[in-house]
Every structure is written in structure tokens, then in C-alpha cells.
């Protein structure tokens, strides 16, 4: 269970990194606050506590390790942003179709998930 948890943390951090790469100047980034707000978290995390006023000096929330939770026979971890406007940028609004930065990141990381698991299986 410890090895799978470690692999899941790495998968979450990989998704986090890919999601941040999805947002660039002119493609979802004005100040960088949303990009810096994307991070992994333990299930039950209070995402609303992350909401800050957008600025070029907002805190970097990513890169930290979260603790996966076990529910029944599954391990879970969360990746996202607590910014109040994150969902509108992700999903879109009005005529804006959204950037889907989290789901695009998951699609990119999914083929690598087995590599993370194999790397930790031998530890």
C-alpha cells in the first residue's frame, strides 16, 4: 500500500506539472495566479482556502506531496485549483470554450501512470 501511495503521489505531481504547462501567456495566463494555484492535495482538502486575489506575486502551491486516502479498495488523491475562476477557465463560459487544463493533463499522464507504479513497485 505504501508503494502504491508513493506512485499515486508521483502521478498527481505529474498531472499537476502537465496542467501548469497547459496555461501560458495568452492561453489562460494574465498574472500566473491560476497556474501557480494548481496543486495536488489529500482528499477532503479545503480548496476554497486557496483563493487569493490574482497578482504576479501570488503563492506557488504546487510541488508538495499530498497523502492519498484509502476508501474501500481504492486510493485517491486530488489535483486542482482553489481559485474561484478556475472552473470558468477550465470549462469555458459564454462563447469561450475553456482550456481544459486538468483533463488535458490527465490524458497526457495516463500513458505514464504504469511507469510510476513500476518504479515504486521495486522500492
Backbone atoms as SQL, in Angstrom:
CREATE TABLE atoms (id INTEGER PRIMARY KEY, chain TEXT, resi INTEGER, resn TEXT, atom TEXT, x REAL, y REAL, z REAL);
INSERT INTO atoms VALUES
  (1, 'A', 1, 'UNK', 'N', 0.822, -1.193, 0.000),
  (2, 'A', 1, 'UNK', 'CA', 0.000, 0.000, 0.000),
  (3, 'A', 1, 'UNK', 'C', 0.870, 1.263, 0.000),
  (4, 'A', 2, 'UNK', 'N', 1.981, 1.206, 0.739),
  (5, 'A', 2, 'UNK', 'CA', 2.878, 2.367, 0.767),
  (6, 'A', 2, 'UNK', 'C', 3.460, 2.644, -0.610),
  (7, 'A', 3, 'UNK', 'N', 3.827, 1.604, -1.322),
  (8, 'A', 3, 'UNK', 'CA', 4.407, 1.770, -2.656),
  (9, 'A', 3, 'UNK', 'C', 3.385, 2.329, -3.632),
  (10, 'A', 4, 'UNK', 'N', 2.159, 1.826, -3.565),
  (11, 'A', 4, 'UNK', 'CA', 1.110, 2.359, -4.442),
  (12, 'A', 4, 'UNK', 'C', 0.792, 3.808, -4.095),
  (13, 'A', 5, 'UNK', 'N', 0.794, 4.135, -2.815),
  (14, 'A', 5, 'UNK', 'CA', 0.564, 5.522, -2.402),
  (15, 'A', 5, 'UNK', 'C', 1.644, 6.440, -2.951),
  (16, 'A', 6, 'UNK', 'N', 2.891, 5.994, -2.877),
  (17, 'A', 6, 'UNK', 'CA', 4.003, 6.798, -3.403),
  (18, 'A', 6, 'UNK', 'C', 3.867, 6.985, -4.914),
  (19, 'A', 7, 'UNK', 'N', 3.450, 5.925, -5.609),
  (20, 'A', 7, 'UNK', 'CA', 3.249, 6.031, -7.056),
  (21, 'A', 7, 'UNK', 'C', 2.116, 7.004, -7.361),
  (22, 'A', 8, 'UNK', 'N', 1.045, 6.959, -6.579),
  (23, 'A', 8, 'UNK', 'CA', -0.084, 7.858, -6.812),
  (24, 'A', 8, 'UNK', 'C', 0.312, 9.308, -6.572),
  (25, 'A', 9, 'UNK', 'N', 1.138, 9.552, -5.566),
  (26, 'A', 9, 'UNK', 'CA', 1.639, 10.909, -5.326),
  (27, 'A', 9, 'UNK', 'C', 2.423, 11.387, -6.550),
  (28, 'A', 10, 'UNK', 'N', 3.288, 10.533, -7.087),
  (29, 'A', 10, 'UNK', 'CA', 4.049, 10.906, -8.284),
  (30, 'A', 10, 'UNK', 'C', 3.132, 11.160, -9.483),
  (31, 'A', 11, 'UNK', 'N', 2.107, 10.353, -9.638),
  (32, 'A', 11, 'UNK', 'CA', 1.151, 10.552, -10.731),
  (33, 'A', 11, 'UNK', 'C', 0.455, 11.895, -10.550),
  (34, 'A', 12, 'UNK', 'N', 0.039, 12.211, -9.325),
  (35, 'A', 12, 'UNK', 'CA', -0.602, 13.502, -9.051),
  (36, 'A', 12, 'UNK', 'C', 0.309, 14.670, -9.369),
  (37, 'A', 13, 'UNK', 'N', 1.578, 14.558, -8.982),
  (38, 'A', 13, 'UNK', 'CA', 2.539, 15.630, -9.275),
  (39, 'A', 13, 'UNK', 'C', 2.793, 15.751, -10.773),
  (40, 'A', 14, 'UNK', 'N', 2.774, 14.627, -11.469),
  (41, 'A', 14, 'UNK', 'CA', 2.931, 14.641, -12.925),
  (42, 'A', 14, 'UNK', 'C', 1.748, 15.359, -13.574),
  (43, 'A', 15, 'UNK', 'N', 0.537, 15.050, -13.119),
  (44, 'A', 15, 'UNK', 'CA', -0.661, 15.730, -13.637),
  (45, 'A', 15, 'UNK', 'C', -0.566, 17.220, -13.333),
  (46, 'A', 16, 'UNK', 'N', -0.177, 17.546, -12.115),
  (47, 'A', 16, 'UNK', 'CA', -0.018, 18.952, -11.724),
  (48, 'A', 16, 'UNK', 'C', 0.921, 19.681, -12.677),
  (49, 'A', 17, 'UNK', 'N', 2.072, 19.088, -12.940),
  (50, 'A', 17, 'UNK', 'CA', 3.054, 19.710, -13.830),
  (51, 'A', 17, 'UNK', 'C', 2.536, 19.894, -15.243),
  (52, 'A', 18, 'UNK', 'N', 1.862, 18.878, -15.761),
  (53, 'A', 18, 'UNK', 'CA', 1.305, 18.984, -17.117),
  (54, 'A', 18, 'UNK', 'C', 0.193, 20.028, -17.176),
  (55, 'A', 19, 'UNK', 'N', -0.616, 20.123, -16.118),
  (56, 'A', 19, 'UNK', 'CA', -1.691, 21.127, -16.093),
  (57, 'A', 19, 'UNK', 'C', -1.105, 22.529, -16.121),
  (58, 'A', 20, 'UNK', 'N', -0.027, 22.735, -15.390),
  (59, 'A', 20, 'UNK', 'CA', 0.621, 24.049, -15.381),
  (60, 'A', 20, 'UNK', 'C', 1.164, 24.402, -16.770),
  (61, 'A', 21, 'UNK', 'N', 1.683, 23.399, -17.481),
  (62, 'A', 21, 'UNK', 'CA', 2.199, 23.639, -18.836),
  (63, 'A', 21, 'UNK', 'C', 1.089, 24.033, -19.814),
  (64, 'A', 22, 'UNK', 'N', -0.135, 23.627, -19.530),
  (65, 'A', 22, 'UNK', 'CA', -1.264, 23.942, -20.411),
  (66, 'A', 22, 'UNK', 'C', -1.584, 25.433, -20.410),
  (67, 'A', 23, 'UNK', 'N', -1.260, 26.118, -19.323),
  (68, 'A', 23, 'UNK', 'CA', -1.586, 27.534, -19.178),
  (69, 'A', 23, 'UNK', 'C', -0.345, 28.374, -19.454),
  (70, 'A', 24, 'UNK', 'N', -0.424, 29.219, -20.485),
  (71, 'A', 24, 'UNK', 'CA', 0.684, 30.081, -20.874),
  (72, 'A', 24, 'UNK', 'C', 0.161, 31.485, -21.144),
  (73, 'A', 25, 'UNK', 'N', 1.054, 32.445, -21.283),
  (74, 'A', 25, 'UNK', 'CA', 0.628, 33.812, -21.631),
  (75, 'A', 25, 'UNK', 'C', -0.205, 33.760, -22.904),
  (76, 'A', 26, 'UNK', 'N', -1.368, 34.360, -22.853),
  (77, 'A', 26, 'UNK', 'CA', -2.272, 34.360, -23.995),
  (78, 'A', 26, 'UNK', 'C', -3.120, 33.110, -24.095),
  (79, 'A', 27, 'UNK', 'N', -2.876, 32.133, -23.239),
  (80, 'A', 27, 'UNK', 'CA', -3.640, 30.885, -23.222),
  (81, 'A', 27, 'UNK', 'C', -3.975, 30.570, -21.767),
  (82, 'A', 28, 'UNK', 'N', -4.769, 31.466, -21.160),
  (83, 'A', 28, 'UNK', 'CA', -5.208, 31.266, -19.790),
  (84, 'A', 28, 'UNK', 'C', -4.385, 31.963, -18.730),
  (85, 'A', 29, 'UNK', 'N', -3.341, 32.687, -19.114),
  (86, 'A', 29, 'UNK', 'CA', -2.489, 33.334, -18.111),
  (87, 'A', 29, 'UNK', 'C', -2.453, 34.848, -18.320),
  (88, 'A', 30, 'UNK', 'N', -2.854, 35.556, -17.272),
  (89, 'A', 30, 'UNK', 'CA', -2.674, 37.009, -17.238),
  (90, 'A', 30, 'UNK', 'C', -1.596, 37.342, -16.214),
  (91, 'A', 31, 'UNK', 'N', -1.787, 36.860, -14.969),
  (92, 'A', 31, 'UNK', 'CA', -0.802, 37.126, -13.913),
  (93, 'A', 31, 'UNK', 'C', -0.038, 35.867, -13.501),
  (94, 'A', 32, 'UNK', 'N', -0.543, 34.697, -13.854),
  (95, 'A', 32, 'UNK', 'CA', 0.086, 33.441, -13.452),
  (96, 'A', 32, 'UNK', 'C', -0.490, 32.858, -12.170),
  (97, 'A', 33, 'UNK', 'N', -1.440, 33.564, -11.558),
  (98, 'A', 33, 'UNK', 'CA', -2.008, 33.100, -10.288),
  (99, 'A', 33, 'UNK', 'C', -2.680, 31.744, -10.435),
  (100, 'A', 34, 'UNK', 'N', -3.486, 31.565, -11.473),
  (101, 'A', 34, 'UNK', 'CA', -4.167, 30.283, -11.665),
  (102, 'A', 34, 'UNK', 'C', -3.156, 29.164, -11.854),
  (103, 'A', 35, 'UNK', 'N', -2.165, 29.379, -12.689),
  (104, 'A', 35, 'UNK', 'CA', -1.149, 28.346, -12.923),
  (105, 'A', 35, 'UNK', 'C', -0.436, 27.989, -11.618),
  (106, 'A', 36, 'UNK', 'N', -0.050, 28.988, -10.825),
  (107, 'A', 36, 'UNK', 'CA', 0.644, 28.725, -9.553),
  (108, 'A', 36, 'UNK', 'C', -0.268, 28.069, -8.526),
  (109, 'A', 37, 'UNK', 'N', -1.567, 28.208, -8.696),
  (110, 'A', 37, 'UNK', 'CA', -2.506, 27.648, -7.717),
  (111, 'A', 37, 'UNK', 'C', -2.765, 26.160, -7.921),
  (112, 'A', 38, 'UNK', 'N', -2.415, 25.605, -9.067),
  (113, 'A', 38, 'UNK', 'CA', -2.673, 24.191, -9.342),
  (114, 'A', 38, 'UNK', 'C', -1.749, 23.336, -8.481),
  (115, 'A', 39, 'UNK', 'N', -2.342, 22.369, -7.767),
  (116, 'A', 39, 'UNK', 'CA', -1.537, 21.500, -6.910),
  (117, 'A', 39, 'UNK', 'C', -2.271, 20.220, -6.575),
  (118, 'A', 40, 'UNK', 'N', -1.505, 19.259, -6.065),
  (119, 'A', 40, 'UNK', 'CA', -2.094, 18.019, -5.569),
  (120, 'A', 40, 'UNK', 'C', -2.516, 18.254, -4.124),
  (121, 'A', 41, 'UNK', 'N', -3.491, 17.471, -3.696),
  (122, 'A', 41, 'UNK', 'CA', -3.977, 17.590, -2.319),
  (123, 'A', 41, 'UNK', 'C', -4.534, 16.257, -1.856),
  (124, 'A', 42, 'UNK', 'N', -4.556, 16.103, -0.563),
  (125, 'A', 42, 'UNK', 'CA', -5.188, 14.931, 0.026),
  (126, 'A', 42, 'UNK', 'C', -6.699, 15.085, -0.111),
  (127, 'A', 43, 'UNK', 'N', -7.424, 13.995, -0.309),
  (128, 'A', 43, 'UNK', 'CA', -8.883, 14.076, -0.393),
  (129, 'A', 43, 'UNK', 'C', -9.464, 14.757, 0.853),
  (130, 'A', 44, 'UNK', 'N', -10.440, 15.621, 0.621),
  (131, 'A', 44, 'UNK', 'CA', -11.045, 16.387, 1.700),
  (132, 'A', 44, 'UNK', 'C', -10.409, 17.751, 1.901),
  (133, 'A', 45, 'UNK', 'N', -9.395, 18.062, 1.109),
  (134, 'A', 45, 'UNK', 'CA', -8.706, 19.352, 1.202),
  (135, 'A', 45, 'UNK', 'C', -9.700, 20.491, 0.979),
  (136, 'A', 46, 'UNK', 'N', -9.545, 21.585, 1.709),
  (137, 'A', 46, 'UNK', 'CA', -10.409, 22.756, 1.572),
  (138, 'A', 46, 'UNK', 'C', -9.876, 23.647, 0.450),
  (139, 'A', 47, 'UNK', 'N', -10.320, 23.372, -0.774),
  (140, 'A', 47, 'UNK', 'CA', -9.827, 24.108, -1.936),
  (141, 'A', 47, 'UNK', 'C', -10.139, 25.596, -1.865),
  (142, 'A', 48, 'UNK', 'N', -11.253, 25.964, -1.266),
  (143, 'A', 48, 'UNK', 'CA', -11.629, 27.376, -1.181),
  (144, 'A', 48, 'UNK', 'C', -10.620, 28.211, -0.417),
  (145, 'A', 49, 'UNK', 'N', -9.828, 27.576, 0.447),
  (146, 'A', 49, 'UNK', 'CA', -8.835, 28.322, 1.218),
  (147, 'A', 49, 'UNK', 'C', -7.681, 28.809, 0.340),
  (148, 'A', 50, 'UNK', 'N', -7.589, 28.294, -0.888),
  (149, 'A', 50, 'UNK', 'CA', -6.517, 28.702, -1.804),
  (150, 'A', 50, 'UNK', 'C', -6.828, 29.988, -2.553),
  (151, 'A', 51, 'UNK', 'N', -8.069, 30.413, -2.554),
  (152, 'A', 51, 'UNK', 'CA', -8.465, 31.557, -3.377),
  (153, 'A', 51, 'UNK', 'C', -7.796, 32.838, -2.881),
  (154, 'A', 52, 'UNK', 'N', -7.050, 33.477, -3.765),
  (155, 'A', 52, 'UNK', 'CA', -6.377, 34.736, -3.457),
  (156, 'A', 52, 'UNK', 'C', -6.644, 35.716, -4.586),
  (157, 'A', 53, 'UNK', 'N', -6.385, 36.969, -4.336),
  (158, 'A', 53, 'UNK', 'CA', -6.511, 37.978, -5.378),
  (159, 'A', 53, 'UNK', 'C', -5.410, 37.746, -6.415),
  (160, 'A', 54, 'UNK', 'N', -5.769, 37.675, -7.706),
  (161, 'A', 54, 'UNK', 'CA', -4.748, 37.465, -8.737),
  (162, 'A', 54, 'UNK', 'C', -3.683, 38.558, -8.708),
  (163, 'A', 55, 'UNK', 'N', -2.431, 38.118, -8.731),
  (164, 'A', 55, 'UNK', 'CA', -1.315, 39.057, -8.781),
  (165, 'A', 55, 'UNK', 'C', -0.078, 38.300, -9.252),
  (166, 'A', 56, 'UNK', 'N', 0.927, 39.025, -9.657),
  (167, 'A', 56, 'UNK', 'CA', 2.156, 38.385, -10.116),
  (168, 'A', 56, 'UNK', 'C', 2.962, 37.805, -8.964),
  (169, 'A', 57, 'UNK', 'N', 2.549, 38.074, -7.726),
  (170, 'A', 57, 'UNK', 'CA', 3.285, 37.570, -6.564),
  (171, 'A', 57, 'UNK', 'C', 2.453, 36.580, -5.738),
  (172, 'A', 58, 'UNK', 'N', 1.434, 35.995, -6.339),
  (173, 'A', 58, 'UNK', 'CA', 0.630, 35.010, -5.605),
  (174, 'A', 58, 'UNK', 'C', 1.480, 33.780, -5.298),
  (175, 'A', 59, 'UNK', 'N', 1.114, 33.026, -4.253),
  (176, 'A', 59, 'UNK', 'CA', 1.964, 31.904, -3.840),
  (177, 'A', 59, 'UNK', 'C', 1.938, 30.729, -4.814),
  (178, 'A', 60, 'UNK', 'N', 3.066, 30.026, -4.896),
  (179, 'A', 60, 'UNK', 'CA', 3.164, 28.768, -5.644),
  (180, 'A', 60, 'UNK', 'C', 2.679, 27.676, -4.700),
  (181, 'A', 61, 'UNK', 'N', 1.627, 26.994, -5.091),
  (182, 'A', 61, 'UNK', 'CA', 1.056, 25.955, -4.239),
  (183, 'A', 61, 'UNK', 'C', 1.498, 24.551, -4.656),
  (184, 'A', 62, 'UNK', 'N', 2.078, 24.429, -5.827),
  (185, 'A', 62, 'UNK', 'CA', 2.436, 23.118, -6.347),
  (186, 'A', 62, 'UNK', 'C', 3.733, 22.572, -5.801),
  (187, 'A', 63, 'UNK', 'N', 3.975, 21.302, -6.143),
  (188, 'A', 63, 'UNK', 'CA', 5.219, 20.650, -5.798),
  (189, 'A', 63, 'UNK', 'C', 5.218, 19.927, -4.475),
  (190, 'A', 64, 'UNK', 'N', 4.195, 20.132, -3.666),
  (191, 'A', 64, 'UNK', 'CA', 4.139, 19.459, -2.372),
  (192, 'A', 64, 'UNK', 'C', 3.496, 18.089, -2.483),
  (193, 'A', 65, 'UNK', 'N', 3.874, 17.213, -1.581),
  (194, 'A', 65, 'UNK', 'CA', 3.303, 15.883, -1.605),
  (195, 'A', 65, 'UNK', 'C', 2.032, 15.838, -0.769),
  (196, 'A', 66, 'UNK', 'N', 1.018, 15.227, -1.318),
  (197, 'A', 66, 'UNK', 'CA', -0.232, 15.013, -0.614),
  (198, 'A', 66, 'UNK', 'C', -0.252, 13.571, -0.118),
  (199, 'A', 67, 'UNK', 'N', -1.144, 13.282, 0.790),
  (200, 'A', 67, 'UNK', 'CA', -1.292, 11.926, 1.292),
  (201, 'A', 67, 'UNK', 'C', -2.542, 11.309, 0.681),
  (202, 'A', 68, 'UNK', 'N', -2.375, 10.254, -0.113),
  (203, 'A', 68, 'UNK', 'CA', -3.549, 9.601, -0.686),
  (204, 'A', 68, 'UNK', 'C', -4.442, 9.020, 0.420),
  (205, 'A', 69, 'UNK', 'N', -5.721, 8.947, 0.150),
  (206, 'A', 69, 'UNK', 'CA', -6.673, 8.356, 1.085),
  (207, 'A', 69, 'UNK', 'C', -7.137, 7.019, 0.537),
  (208, 'A', 70, 'UNK', 'N', -7.373, 6.091, 1.438),
  (209, 'A', 70, 'UNK', 'CA', -7.886, 4.783, 1.040),
  (210, 'A', 70, 'UNK', 'C', -9.366, 4.736, 1.385),
  (211, 'A', 71, 'UNK', 'N', -10.175, 4.422, 0.383),
  (212, 'A', 71, 'UNK', 'CA', -11.612, 4.275, 0.586),
  (213, 'A', 71, 'UNK', 'C', -12.006, 2.968, -0.080),
  (214, 'A', 72, 'UNK', 'N', -12.508, 2.058, 0.710),
  (215, 'A', 72, 'UNK', 'CA', -12.799, 0.701, 0.252),
  (216, 'A', 72, 'UNK', 'C', -11.510, 0.121, -0.308),
  (217, 'A', 73, 'UNK', 'N', -11.466, -0.258, -1.566),
  (218, 'A', 73, 'UNK', 'CA', -10.237, -0.826, -2.119),
  (219, 'A', 73, 'UNK', 'C', -9.573, 0.121, -3.115),
  (220, 'A', 74, 'UNK', 'N', -9.753, 1.440, -2.916),
  (221, 'A', 74, 'UNK', 'CA', -9.176, 2.435, -3.829),
  (222, 'A', 74, 'UNK', 'C', -8.345, 3.455, -3.072),
  (223, 'A', 75, 'UNK', 'N', -7.295, 3.904, -3.740),
  (224, 'A', 75, 'UNK', 'CA', -6.513, 5.026, -3.246),
  (225, 'A', 75, 'UNK', 'C', -6.874, 6.238, -4.096),
  (226, 'A', 76, 'UNK', 'N', -7.024, 7.401, -3.472),
  (227, 'A', 76, 'UNK', 'CA', -7.355, 8.612, -4.228),
  (228, 'A', 76, 'UNK', 'C', -6.476, 9.772, -3.792),
  (229, 'A', 77, 'UNK', 'N', -6.318, 10.681, -4.734),
  (230, 'A', 77, 'UNK', 'CA', -5.604, 11.931, -4.500),
  (231, 'A', 77, 'UNK', 'C', -6.319, 12.972, -5.363),
  (232, 'A', 78, 'UNK', 'N', -6.189, 14.233, -5.043),
  (233, 'A', 78, 'UNK', 'CA', -6.858, 15.287, -5.808),
  (234, 'A', 78, 'UNK', 'C', -5.823, 16.201, -6.454),
  (235, 'A', 79, 'UNK', 'N', -6.171, 16.726, -7.615),
  (236, 'A', 79, 'UNK', 'CA', -5.346, 17.713, -8.305),
  (237, 'A', 79, 'UNK', 'C', -6.279, 18.797, -8.799),
  (238, 'A', 80, 'UNK', 'N', -5.963, 20.039, -8.530),
  (239, 'A', 80, 'UNK', 'CA', -6.836, 21.110, -8.990),
  (240, 'A', 80, 'UNK', 'C', -6.353, 22.475, -8.547),
  (241, 'A', 81, 'UNK', 'N', -7.298, 23.407, -8.531),
  (242, 'A', 81, 'UNK', 'CA', -7.046, 24.780, -8.135),
  (243, 'A', 81, 'UNK', 'C', -8.229, 25.268, -7.314),
  (244, 'A', 82, 'UNK', 'N', -7.940, 26.032, -6.294),
  (245, 'A', 82, 'UNK', 'CA', -9.000, 26.606, -5.482),
  (246, 'A', 82, 'UNK', 'C', -9.400, 28.013, -5.894),
  (247, 'A', 83, 'UNK', 'N', -8.859, 28.505, -6.994),
  (248, 'A', 83, 'UNK', 'CA', -9.222, 29.852, -7.438),
  (249, 'A', 83, 'UNK', 'C', -10.682, 29.864, -7.869),
  (250, 'A', 84, 'UNK', 'N', -11.410, 30.901, -7.479),
  (251, 'A', 84, 'UNK', 'CA', -12.845, 30.945, -7.754),
  (252, 'A', 84, 'UNK', 'C', -13.154, 30.956, -9.251),
  (253, 'A', 85, 'UNK', 'N', -12.236, 31.390, -10.068),
  (254, 'A', 85, 'UNK', 'CA', -12.477, 31.442, -11.507),
  (255, 'A', 85, 'UNK', 'C', -11.877, 30.253, -12.261),
  (256, 'A', 86, 'UNK', 'N', -11.270, 29.307, -11.547),
  (257, 'A', 86, 'UNK', 'CA', -10.594, 28.176, -12.197),
  (258, 'A', 86, 'UNK', 'C', -11.543, 27.362, -13.077),
  (259, 'A', 87, 'UNK', 'N', -12.738, 27.089, -12.596),
  (260, 'A', 87, 'UNK', 'CA', -13.669, 26.263, -13.371),
  (261, 'A', 87, 'UNK', 'C', -14.088, 26.973, -14.656),
  (262, 'A', 88, 'UNK', 'N', -14.267, 28.279, -14.605),
  (263, 'A', 88, 'UNK', 'CA', -14.656, 29.020, -15.811),
  (264, 'A', 88, 'UNK', 'C', -13.539, 28.976, -16.852),
  (265, 'A', 89, 'UNK', 'N', -12.286, 29.032, -16.416),
  (266, 'A', 89, 'UNK', 'CA', -11.157, 28.949, -17.345),
  (267, 'A', 89, 'UNK', 'C', -11.026, 27.518, -17.864),
  (268, 'A', 90, 'UNK', 'N', -11.264, 26.555, -17.002),
  (269, 'A', 90, 'UNK', 'CA', -11.161, 25.150, -17.398),
  (270, 'A', 90, 'UNK', 'C', -12.294, 24.748, -18.338),
  (271, 'A', 91, 'UNK', 'N', -13.516, 24.991, -17.938),
  (272, 'A', 91, 'UNK', 'CA', -14.687, 24.514, -18.688),
  (273, 'A', 91, 'UNK', 'C', -15.176, 25.486, -19.754),
  (274, 'A', 92, 'UNK', 'N', -14.843, 26.747, -19.588),
  (275, 'A', 92, 'UNK', 'CA', -15.336, 27.766, -20.506),
  (276, 'A', 92, 'UNK', 'C', -16.583, 28.442, -19.958),
  (277, 'A', 93, 'UNK', 'N', -16.985, 29.497, -20.626),
  (278, 'A', 93, 'UNK', 'CA', -18.190, 30.247, -20.264),
  (279, 'A', 93, 'UNK', 'C', -18.564, 31.103, -21.459),
  (280, 'A', 94, 'UNK', 'N', -19.847, 31.330, -21.632),
  (281, 'A', 94, 'UNK', 'CA', -20.292, 32.100, -22.787),
  (282, 'A', 94, 'UNK', 'C', -19.789, 31.471, -24.076),
  (283, 'A', 95, 'UNK', 'N', -19.144, 32.259, -24.922),
  (284, 'A', 95, 'UNK', 'CA', -18.624, 31.736, -26.193),
  (285, 'A', 95, 'UNK', 'C', -17.197, 31.184, -26.060),
  (286, 'A', 96, 'UNK', 'N', -16.602, 31.301, -24.875),
  (287, 'A', 96, 'UNK', 'CA', -15.250, 30.786, -24.622),
  (288, 'A', 96, 'UNK', 'C', -15.346, 29.299, -24.281),
  (289, 'A', 97, 'UNK', 'N', -14.634, 28.465, -25.023),
  (290, 'A', 97, 'UNK', 'CA', -14.722, 27.016, -24.861),
  (291, 'A', 97, 'UNK', 'C', -13.914, 26.433, -23.719),
  (292, 'A', 98, 'UNK', 'N', -13.058, 27.208, -23.079),
  (293, 'A', 98, 'UNK', 'CA', -12.249, 26.716, -21.969),
  (294, 'A', 98, 'UNK', 'C', -10.947, 26.101, -22.431),
  (295, 'A', 99, 'UNK', 'N', -10.016, 25.944, -21.491),
  (296, 'A', 99, 'UNK', 'CA', -8.699, 25.393, -21.794),
  (297, 'A', 99, 'UNK', 'C', -8.535, 23.950, -21.320),
  (298, 'A', 100, 'UNK', 'N', -9.428, 23.453, -20.486),
  (299, 'A', 100, 'UNK', 'CA', -9.437, 22.046, -20.044),
  (300, 'A', 100, 'UNK', 'C', -8.049, 21.601, -19.564),
  (301, 'A', 101, 'UNK', 'N', -7.396, 22.471, -18.792),
  (302, 'A', 101, 'UNK', 'CA', -6.010, 22.225, -18.401),
  (303, 'A', 101, 'UNK', 'C', -5.831, 21.004, -17.501),
  (304, 'A', 102, 'UNK', 'N', -6.800, 20.652, -16.689),
  (305, 'A', 102, 'UNK', 'CA', -6.670, 19.462, -15.840),
  (306, 'A', 102, 'UNK', 'C', -6.942, 18.197, -16.654),
  (307, 'A', 103, 'UNK', 'N', -8.040, 18.181, -17.393),
  (308, 'A', 103, 'UNK', 'CA', -8.357, 16.964, -18.160),
  (309, 'A', 103, 'UNK', 'C', -7.316, 16.710, -19.249),
  (310, 'A', 104, 'UNK', 'N', -6.803, 17.755, -19.882),
  (311, 'A', 104, 'UNK', 'CA', -5.730, 17.570, -20.875),
  (312, 'A', 104, 'UNK', 'C', -4.491, 16.974, -20.214),
  (313, 'A', 105, 'UNK', 'N', -4.191, 17.425, -19.001),
  (314, 'A', 105, 'UNK', 'CA', -3.031, 16.909, -18.276),
  (315, 'A', 105, 'UNK', 'C', -3.222, 15.432, -17.938),
  (316, 'A', 106, 'UNK', 'N', -4.418, 15.052, -17.534),
  (317, 'A', 106, 'UNK', 'CA', -4.689, 13.644, -17.214),
  (318, 'A', 106, 'UNK', 'C', -4.498, 12.777, -18.446),
  (319, 'A', 107, 'UNK', 'N', -4.965, 13.250, -19.588),
  (320, 'A', 107, 'UNK', 'CA', -4.798, 12.495, -20.837),
  (321, 'A', 107, 'UNK', 'C', -3.312, 12.295, -21.136),
  (322, 'A', 108, 'UNK', 'N', -2.502, 13.314, -20.900),
  (323, 'A', 108, 'UNK', 'CA', -1.062, 13.207, -21.160),
  (324, 'A', 108, 'UNK', 'C', -0.364, 12.266, -20.179),
  (325, 'A', 109, 'UNK', 'N', -0.783, 12.266, -18.930),
  (326, 'A', 109, 'UNK', 'CA', -0.111, 11.485, -17.898),
  (327, 'A', 109, 'UNK', 'C', -0.576, 10.027, -17.881),
  (328, 'A', 110, 'UNK', 'N', -1.784, 9.775, -18.286),
  (329, 'A', 110, 'UNK', 'CA', -2.333, 8.417, -18.208),
  (330, 'A', 110, 'UNK', 'C', -1.402, 7.349, -18.799),
  (331, 'A', 111, 'UNK', 'N', -0.808, 7.558, -19.974),
  (332, 'A', 111, 'UNK', 'CA', 0.099, 6.529, -20.504),
  (333, 'A', 111, 'UNK', 'C', 1.362, 6.325, -19.659),
  (334, 'A', 112, 'UNK', 'N', 1.701, 7.296, -18.815),
  (335, 'A', 112, 'UNK', 'CA', 2.904, 7.202, -17.980),
  (336, 'A', 112, 'UNK', 'C', 2.617, 6.634, -16.592),
  (337, 'A', 113, 'UNK', 'N', 1.347, 6.455, -16.249),
  (338, 'A', 113, 'UNK', 'CA', 0.984, 6.006, -14.897),
  (339, 'A', 113, 'UNK', 'C', 1.639, 4.673, -14.559),
  (340, 'A', 114, 'UNK', 'N', 1.658, 3.758, -15.496),
  (341, 'A', 114, 'UNK', 'CA', 2.290, 2.462, -15.263),
  (342, 'A', 114, 'UNK', 'C', 3.772, 2.588, -14.960),
  (343, 'A', 115, 'UNK', 'N', 4.441, 3.554, -15.577),
  (344, 'A', 115, 'UNK', 'CA', 5.868, 3.783, -15.307),
  (345, 'A', 115, 'UNK', 'C', 6.071, 4.194, -13.846),
  (346, 'A', 116, 'UNK', 'N', 5.195, 5.057, -13.354),
  (347, 'A', 116, 'UNK', 'CA', 5.280, 5.486, -11.952),
  (348, 'A', 116, 'UNK', 'C', 5.074, 4.289, -11.025),
  (349, 'A', 117, 'UNK', 'N', 4.092, 3.477, -11.342),
  (350, 'A', 117, 'UNK', 'CA', 3.804, 2.307, -10.499),
  (351, 'A', 117, 'UNK', 'C', 4.955, 1.321, -10.517),
  (352, 'A', 118, 'UNK', 'N', 5.477, 1.026, -11.692),
  (353, 'A', 118, 'UNK', 'CA', 6.608, 0.094, -11.795),
  (354, 'A', 118, 'UNK', 'C', 7.839, 0.608, -11.045),
  (355, 'A', 119, 'UNK', 'N', 8.084, 1.900, -11.124),
  (356, 'A', 119, 'UNK', 'CA', 9.243, 2.473, -10.444),
  (357, 'A', 119, 'UNK', 'C', 9.143, 2.278, -8.932),
  (358, 'A', 120, 'UNK', 'N', 7.951, 2.390, -8.393),
  (359, 'A', 120, 'UNK', 'CA', 7.768, 2.237, -6.945),
  (360, 'A', 120, 'UNK', 'C', 7.574, 0.781, -6.526),
  (361, 'A', 121, 'UNK', 'N', 7.192, -0.068, -7.436),
  (362, 'A', 121, 'UNK', 'CA', 6.958, -1.481, -7.100),
  (363, 'A', 121, 'UNK', 'C', 8.230, -2.163, -6.644),
  (364, 'A', 122, 'UNK', 'N', 9.356, -1.733, -7.162),
  (365, 'A', 122, 'UNK', 'CA', 10.626, -2.348, -6.807),
  (366, 'A', 122, 'UNK', 'C', 11.299, -1.741, -5.584),
  (367, 'A', 123, 'UNK', 'N', 10.713, -0.682, -5.028),
  (368, 'A', 123, 'UNK', 'CA', 11.346, 0.014, -3.895),
  (369, 'A', 123, 'UNK', 'C', 11.346, -0.827, -2.637);
